[in-house]
Amino acid sequence: MNMSLGNRLQKSNICSVESLETRILMAGDVAATVSPEGHLFLEGDELDNQIAIVAGEDLGSYVISGLPAVSGEETTVNGATSVTVEDVTRGVRIMLHQGNDVVEMNSLGIHGRLSVSGGPGDDVIHLQDVKVARNARIDLGHGADEAQLVDSNVAGSLFITGRPRQSPSSDGPGGDRGPGGDRGP
């Protein structure tokens, strides 16, 4: 049987690529409220929350703005890119929850206590020229975190706490680490 090249059955592999849904890493939304007593409460969500807080035009007012996240998305505050809150005559409490969060506070006075809770994630808390009339507590949570206080003043006590990033491979309760984190004999 004599076959020419033209008569041969040619088999070709054709690959096709199917496009999957687009996924965008979203920045979070921070809820801002002022209590009737004059306390400012800021609460983030489970996404990356990145905000800047500066003094507003009037005494007791603050401007809270979302900052761009690594994804390019901008954090929102009460669903907007920026909000001004008024009648803040007492302390400021910020709870960020999980996510890689950033808080930048610049050139403002806080008439009471300052409390910042970072939660799990790699957080950055930066205070530049901030005056706190009472105590300040910054709890960075678990993660590779950073706290910076530059040209700032806390009239009461300052507490900064943090914990290393949790790893599923680290020895927890029942592990074989001895005192000081060393392996047992």
Secondary structure, 3 states (H helix, E strand, C coil): CCCCHHHCCCCCCCCCCCCCCCCCCCECEEEEEECCCCCEEEECCCCECEEEEEECCCCCCEEEEECECCCCCECEECCECEEEECCCCCCEEEECCCCCCEEEEEEEEECCCEEEECCCCCCEEEEEEEEECCCEEEEEEECCCEEEEECCEECCCEEEEEECCCCCCCCCCCCCECHHHCECC
